Every structure is written in C-alpha cells, then in structure tokens.
C-alpha cells in the first residue's frame, strides 16, 4: 500500500542545484549495478570499498587528490577510484560548523553528455550526486556536511590529462558555544547588514543542570527562501540541544518571538545557500530557573465528542507484515471515497469518520473532484461488493493547502445527513494534544491501495499494516526541508507501507484500549522502500481547525467520552483517594484526600482556602484580602496537609507568605470580576517529605456545559450562623446556565464567572477562595475559585 495517486517528488532532489545532478543510485560507466555514495552497494557480491580514506583535522587541514600519473601522464582507461573524505574535529561546535571545500586546481576529463564516459562523482550527506567532466579549472564546491565520497571513472574510449583537487576545511567563523554564562547575544553574520552566501553558523547554549534557557529574537527577522519549507536559507532550532531528537526551521520573516529549551541545552544553526541574502536576525538568551518558566496549560476535551475508537476485535494479534483486515468491521471508522470509473465503483481514496457528519481525509484526494460525483462507503470492506453510498454535502479543504508541496494536506468532507452509529459504523477518537505520539510507537495504516507502486493492482479487500513512527529529524534526513512539524512519518521497513490509492486514509494508534487518529496518508518515496518512511499529515496539529469546521456536527446519542488530557505538571491533580459516587450534599473528605488544599489563616482565624498550583504558588480569591495585605504578607499563614482544624497532624505544615498578587483588574468593571489572587510561599512546598501535590490547571477555552458536576471543598461554616467545620468538607455542585446566572446576578455576572448550585449544598463563609474542581480521567483540574454568592 502507498499514498498519492501516481505523483512523486523528483523536485525534492532537484531544487537549486548548481550543476547536473543524478539520483543517489546512479549508473556506472557501463550501465551496470548502481553505486550509492552514502551506502556503498554490493557489486557482483563484493563490497565496493574506498581506495583512499582521507581525514581532515586541525593537524591536517588540507589534502590533494589527483588522477593516476598526474601531472606527467594522462590517466588510464577503464579505471575506477573511490575516495572517502571525512572532517573530524574534537570540538562539537567546530565539527558541526566546518565543511569541506573542494577546489579544482586542474581538471581536464573527456567530455560527454551527462558525463557518462569519464567523470568525477561527488556525493555528501544531502543524498545528491554531482557529476563533472570536461574542463572545470577553478571550480569550487562546498560540501553540505563533514563527509564526502568521490568516485573517478573512465571508459575505454579516450585518455586525457586528469585532475588535481584541493580538499580543505572551511569555516565562516561565526559559530560559538555559550557555557558558564547566564546571558548573551548572537546574530547572523554582518547583522544588521545582509548576511552572506554559504554561511553556516552553529550556536550551542549550555546551562547548569536543572536550569532552562530562553531565547528572544529581535524585531528584524529576514531569512530568505522561496517557500515556507525553509530549504534555501533558514534558522534551525533544537529545544533539546540535539538535532537528532528535535529540530524546527524558521524563515520568511516568520520570527519566533521566544523559545524555551526543554532541558539545559539549546542548539541553533543558521544556514544559507548561494543566493537570496537577507538582513538576517539578532537574538539574546537568558538562563532561568525551572519555576520561572510558565508551563503550557493542558489541553481540554472538546464538546460533542462521541464515544470513539472502539475496535470490534481488540484482542487479536497485531499484524507485522500486512494482511486483510479481519473481521471486516474491525475498524468501523475507516471509509472509502468512491466514484464511478469504467462503469464500476472506484475506491480512489480513504477517509476516517470523526463524528456523525464529518470525514477526515487528504486535500489532494478531493482538490480536483466534484462533490456530486463522490460518494462515501461507510463500514466498507470489499470494493467489489454492492455499496450503499452516502452522499457528500460539501468539501472543506484546508485554506493553506499547497498542492505542489503537499503542505497542510488535510481536508474534511461533510455528509449531507448525519449517520447513525452501529457496530460497523462509528468514529475514531481525535488526540487532545500536539505531543501525542513518540518515535518507535507502533501505528496501523489501512486502505484499499495498490499492492506495489506502479503496478496498478489495487486490493479489493481492506488491508492493514503495522508501522513504527519515526522522528521528524530522521524524516528530514531522508526528504529534506519538505518535512514540517505538521507532518508525521512512519514506516521505513521494506515492503510495509501505504501505497497509491491509500491517500486520505488513517494512520491510527492505540492507547489504553482506545484507537486515536494520528495521521492522514499523504505522500512518500514509492512504496515500502527500506529506510524511507511514509509521510502523513499530523492530525494533532489541526485540532483547532477541525473543531472550528465541525462545530455544527450534531451531538452524539451516547455518553460523551473524551480523549485523555496531558497534565501541565506530571504529579498534578491526583487525589490520594476519592469516591466513585457523586456527593449529594456536603460530607467529610477523607484525610489528605486533596493534597493541594491550602488553609489560609489570619490572626489565628481561618479566612478562606486555596489550592497549590506549583511548588511556590497558591491560588485563591482576591476578595479574601484587603489591599493592604499586599504590603504585609507576613501576617498570613498557609497550612498544607490539613484535615482537622483543632488537631495536630503529621501531614500538616505551616508556610510563610512572601507576596500576595491581586489580579490587576480585580473588581473592574463589576464587583468580584477577576476575583483572583496568587500567594507566593517563601519556601517551596516539597521540602524533604514531598507529600503535597499541586492541582492541574485547565486550558483557557475549557468547556463547562450546564449541569456538569464540579467538586469543591473547604473548612467554612456549615450553616449561615453556625461555626466553621472542624474537618475538611467536600461537596458536588452543578454548573448553571450562563443566561440564568446573569438573570440572578444582573449587575455582577460577567463571562469570566461561572455559577454552580445544588439544592441542599453550597459554599459559605470560610470557604472563599476554595477551588471548584473537575475530575477528569483520574485527575482534578482547577476550574474556578469560590467567591461569595447570594442566597
């Protein structure tokens, strides 16, 4: 199986080449077996080994190579010489920023069309072979990497003078490693003037263990390239400090305002080609403590998510080589795009059902199709059986799809009418966050595509094959800058791949017994070629677009089940114990059930509650304090680990408050609007015991529909005039409709507030600032801080 119709990417290997290039697997002078410069092939069962190995180093920066007998004799006929050149330096940055410069000081070989008779082939890590013959005196060639392979060959027809080629180290002198400093600056060469051709600058920033690095870029960011692929000139950044594990390219004036390392290393590389010089960029960096970096809030489940990803045969063994899907309804989310061809139904592309009215597919599948000519085969298996096709309402191609480069190759098909879910027709789950898959994860791709590329024999029955996901840096090494963050690559094992006719179909992965959409079949290098993975559109990069375009899909008839949420902190929101049944009225929480609960005390009186959100900060309500508290935070005490008010407890510890930060817009424009405050503790909560845990934070677009049950807890009064509770109490409350809440509080209520209520239960004095918590997949998310309400 393989993607696309019949179209492949010769342009990947042909952009901006200074001389005639051939594919890596070129032919030899006699048209025999291919010679691959990056992986020497086996010729006649004998490995072709280099005749000369040359290592350039600080001690040996220059070397000459020449044809046999040069300059006194002409080279001989029917010979082959292979050189392997390597640049080897002990310093990591020098190794990464040095290249090999070739100068043809003398070069006279027999000239022929495409240099098929006598010639010199030069190959580097770009997987391109440059072929030279004739007169090339004075030509210079700069390698793309620190290794080169050169092959000289001649035929039997003529002899000539030969060649003398100088090999030497080349460095633009702009690279640097920053270590042992807390800040610094760097820029493209000649900034703010135009940078130069053939620049290669590498900057590595190394911070102490436990620290992170922030890089900020100046307003000018002018790196020239033809397309957003960033092939010609680009800035590459690795947030891990290793291009083998993470890499992202920037160009076209799209300035990365700031980036943060994932650890204590960050690596940057600025590279230019022969042309299109721009003004470049400037940047500064600073080393930060881990807690000074604001972590991204976790994704939140979206509304109208159907019960999804349920496989009909979950216990059968996963296939490794590719086979017919069994039973036929095993994956009820897979659909076929069908049109009439030669009087028969043609399964020309695949798709994935994601809700009751939308199909996920590839833009290149539908860009030339007419909606009325295409039908959807739901629950299909055999393309030759009679199909009841569902009519298409309209196509929704991604607005930024580029058909030349297959950027944003994703689309939606809206069906004319919603479908009813059955055992053979049900949706797949969508991921909830971008970092959804990891290299070496196993995924399944399925479709009715060709059995082998260019043979034109499609499968009549739905086929599946298991493929490993590979890293984007590895995929870039195979295909170049055409691979973006919006792509996902999988496969690379011989004979196991998607093929033409599988386009638009799903690549899906299984987590905790549920299947999720990971990719959409897009393109690749032929079908099932070893070490060349298939290229898919990464679904997790388009979640917002999918949500916006499918917002009119009808709700599901069954219970909503959302995909898992990635927490903002690894240990956040996990209670020490909780009851599975909901709480009808206030009841005593189990001791230390909510390890983030904070008791706030002023003058030995409990004035409210809060929730720990990271090692230093407790979130609560601004209305809990008078404004003078900001100037005298030392009068406040925060207790973590409390359950009983009047008893000493082993889990309890008192913390001093360093600062209180009111929301700057608190009370504006209405009372209690932006009623939020942060309390910074003088010492972090973990200490030696590490027994406390923070609550998770929600996304800014978190969804709280009416009647959703949320939990709160506190030590407040149990009645209007009664005493405060001696134990931590918890209760469930139901979300109110916003319109009803606004009617109840016409002068107070704003969109930044939420109303919750349940008969017979409520918060009371002493509960102000207490968290309103949402239990989601075993973790609690902080939804709102409690404020006073009207009875």
MOLIN-V32549 format. One record per helix or strand. SS is the DSSP state (alpha for helix, beta for strand). FROM is the first residue (numbers start at 0). TO is the last residue. If there is no record, write none. Layout:
ss	from	to
SS	FROM	TO
SS	FROM	TO
This chain:
ss	from	to
alpha	9	12
beta	20	21
beta	25	25
beta	34	34
beta	41	42
beta	45	46
beta	51	55
beta	61	65
beta	79	86
alpha	91	96
beta	98	107
alpha	112	114
beta	118	122
beta	128	131
beta	134	134
beta	139	141
beta	146	152
beta	161	169
beta	175	178
beta	182	186
beta	199	205
beta	210	221
beta	233	237
beta	247	249
beta	257	259
beta	264	270
beta	279	288
alpha	289	291
beta	322	323
beta	333	340
beta	343	352
beta	357	360
alpha	362	365
alpha	370	372
beta	374	377
beta	381	381
beta	389	396
beta	401	401
beta	406	406
beta	410	414
beta	428	429
beta	441	446
beta	449	449
beta	457	457
beta	460	460
beta	462	469
alpha	471	481
beta	486	490
beta	505	510
beta	513	522
beta	532	537
alpha	538	548
beta	586	587
beta	596	601
beta	604	611
beta	616	619
alpha	621	623
alpha	626	629
alpha	632	634
beta	635	639
beta	643	643
beta	652	661
beta	676	680
beta	695	696
beta	708	713
beta	716	716
beta	723	723
beta	726	726
beta	728	734
alpha	737	743
beta	755	757
beta	760	760
beta	770	775
beta	778	784
